[in-house]
């Protein structure tokens, strides 16, 4: 059994949630151990040394076969597993999210994208036609600067950003709000998809179905993969609004499209600008978004708004 399978065994054990898994990973990293050491331990050791409840310790032992089968499925689809404390876990996650970084990530595609400069995108599923054009244009400009475009996998802004990057010959990362084994290529991307220029990431159990609350958690993961965030259009409630709030909370630079005549789907854009977000405007002479301020941020990742 490898560490990836051991992680699956732990994460599938009934009663062992993300908080407990995070604590376990911190403990074994401190002791110079690995996930394999935990699952090989006796029930007694799981309780007394690792601090698990007896029912959870028993559950860890009974999930071994299921974990092995799931591990084989993931391996068959070239899906990799990253866990906190391992050398391969993205360090950027720890810097941006700290203790709230997900304990486990599942990824498929070009893993090298995790080391690229990256800009996240968020926006309503009901983004206006103008907003979709802005998202695609921004992604194309970022592609010219060799920047990874990161977004969710919903209709609207997300797909516009991914399509913009891929059409321009760039790279993109799709962050799921469901298990990675449920990923399937949407028609909008099929025409421009390239196996070497994408990465799919999920922090959820590989077979987990889409749940609304996980879309909110996924927003933090997008932030964790990004050096800055572009908000295209946001309502006063919902996932995009939460993504904007989270970006500010984490201290990441938030760029918000400033409209002379905001569409209804952008009614919260001014709210974020008044809270300290940076305006994203267009170049009048070229009729394209001016991303110079975004590119300056990428030269000094995690720079605060006060430094700009």
N, C-alpha and C positions, 0 to 999 in steps of 0.2 A: 504493500500500500504506500502511495506517495502522499506528500503533504496536501496536494489538491484534493485527493479523495478524503483525507482526514478532515479537511475543512468542510467538505460536504457532509460527512458523518456528523460533525458537531452541529452544523447549521440546520440539519434536518431533524435533530433530536427534539422531541416534543418538550416544550417548556424552556428550551435554551434559545433565548432571543438575542437580538443584536447587541444589547447592552452587556449581557453576560459573555457573549462571544468576544466582544471588544476587550472586556476585562481579562479573559483567558489569554488572548493574544498578547496583551501587555505583560502579563505574568510570565508567559513562556519566553518572550523576547528578553525580559529582564534576567531570566535564569539560563539563557542560552539554549533553550529547548526548541522544539518544533511541534506543529500540530500532531504529527505522528506519535510523539511521546505521550500526548494527552489521551488519545483514543486507545493506546496500548495499556494505559494505567488500569489498575483494578478499580472496581466500584468503590472500594474503601478509600483508595487514594484520590479518586475523583471527588469524593465528598470531603475528606479531611485536608488534602493538600491543595486541591484546585477550587474548593469552596462550592461545589455543586450540591443541590438538594439530592437526596437519595433517588427520588423518582426521575430526576433529570439524568443522573448518572446511569441509571438502568436504561433509560431511553437511548443514551449515547451508544451503549453496547448493542442494542437491538436494531440500530439503523445501518449497521455495517454493510449488509448485502445490498440494501437499497442505494447506499452511497456509491458502492462499487459499480452498480449498473448505471447510475446517473453519470458517474465519472467517465464511463466508456462512451456514453452518448455524447458528452461534451467533447471528448477527444476525437470522436468520429466526425464532428462538425468543426474541428480546429478552433474550439473555444478554450481560451486560457483563463486561469484563475489566479487572482492576485489577492493577497491578504496582508493586513497591517502587520508591520514588523519584519516582513520579508524584504529582501534586497530589491525585488522587482516592483514592489508597491510604489505608485507614483508619489514622489516626495512633494510635488506641488499640492497634492491633496492635503497633506499634513500641514503645510505652510498656510493654506487658505482656510481650511475647515477645522484644523486642530482636533480636539477630542470628538467633534461631531462628524469627522470623516467616516464613511462607511467601512466596517471591518473587512468586507470582502467585495471584490469587483470581478465581474465576468466580462471578458472582452473577446471580440472576433474581428479579424481584419488586420490592418497595418498597425502593429503595436508601437512602431516608431513615432506615430503621431502623438503619443503621450508626452514626448519630449519637445514637441514643437511649440513655438509661441502660438497662443490661441485666443480667440475672441468668441464669447458666447452670444447667442441671439435669443431674445424672448419676444413674444407678441401674441396677440389674440388669434384664435382660430378664425375669427371673423374680421381679420385685418382688411382694410380697404384695398382696392386695386392699386392705389397710389402707394400705400404702405408696402404691399408685396413687391412692387417695383423697387422701392428703396432698399428693402431687405436683400433682394437679388443683386442690386448694384453694389451694395456694401460688401457682400460676399465676394463679388468679382474683383473689387479693388483690393481686398485683403489677400486674395489669391495671388495677385501680382506681387505682393510683399512677402509671399511664402508663409502665410499665416493659416493655421488650422481653424476652420469654421466649426463651432460647436453649437448644437441645439438639440431640442427634443425631437420627437418623431410624430408630431401632430400635424394636421392640415394647417394651412395658412402660413404664418411666418416661418415656422420650422422648415417646412418643405421648400419654401422660397429660398431660404438661406442655403440649404443643402444643394438645391438645384443650381443656384448661382455659382457656388464654389466648383461643383463638378463640371458644369458647362464651360467654365473658364479654365479647365485643366488643373484645378486645385484639389485640395484634400478637405475632408469633412468628418466630423465625429457625431454619431447619432446616439443620444442618451435616452434609454428606454425607461418607461414607467411600469414595466412588466418584466417577467423572466425572459432571459435571452433566447431560450428555446422556442419562444413564441414569435420571434422576429421573422417577418417576411417582407420582401421588397415591395414597396408601393409602386403603383403604375407610374406616378409622376417621376420617380427616380430611375425606373428601369431603363429608360432611353439614354441616360447619361452615366449610368453606374459603371464603375471601374473597380475591380477587385483589389487593386494596389493602392487606391486613393480614398479608402474609407475605413472607419473603425466604429464598431457597435459596442456600446458599454451598458451594463446593467449592474446595479447593486443588489438586485432582488433574487430570491431563490429561482433557479433556472426555469422551473415549470410554472411559476406564479402567473396568474392571469392579471389583466389590467384592473387596478383599483384606483379610484379617484384620489384618495389620500396619498397614494404613492407618487402621483404626479407632482405633488407639493414637495415631497422628499427629493424627487428627481431634480428639482430646481437647484437645490444645494449642490448636487453632484455636478451640474452644468457649471456652477460657479467654481467648484473645486478644480475643474479642468481648464478654467479660463483665466487669462490675465486681465480681462476687462469684459464688460457686458454692454451690448447694444439693445436697447428696448425700442421696438418699432412702434407699437401701439398697445395701450393698456386701458381697460375699463377700470372702474373704481373698486371692483372686487374681482376675485377669481385668481387663477394660476399665474397670469402674467403680472398682476399687481403684487402677488406674493413674491414672485421672482425679483421684481424691482426692489421691494423692501429687504429681501434677503441679501441682495447685492450690496446695498448701502450698509446693512448691518455688519457684513463681513469686511467692509472697508475696501471693496474692489471698486475701481472706477466704473461708474454707470453713465453711459451716454444715451440720451433720450432724443428721439427725433422731434424737432421743433417745427410745428406746422403753423403757417400764417393763418390758415382756416382749418382747424383740427376736425377730422371726421368724428362721428359719434364713438367709433371704436377706439379713439385716442383721447377720451375725456380725462384720463388720469395722467397724461403726459405732462401737463403743466404742473400737476401736484408734485411729481418727482423733480421737475426742474426747480421748483420752489424749495424742495428739501435738500438741494445741493447737487443734484445730478447735472452733468455737463451737456449742454445743447449740441445736438448733431444737426448741422445745417448743410445746405447745398452750395456748391460753387456756382455762382450765377453765370459765369462765362461758359461753363461746360455743362451745366444742368445735371451735375452729378453730386452725390454726397461728398462732403469734405471730411475725409478720414485722417487728415494730418494729426489732429489731437489724439486720435486713437493710436496711431502708429508711434507717436512720441511716448505714450504710456508703455507700449510694448518694449521700448528701449530700457525702461526702468520698472520692471514688474512690481506690483503691489505698492506703487507710489500712491499716496493719498490724494484726495481731491484738493486739499489745501496746498499741495506742492505744485499744482499745475498753473 
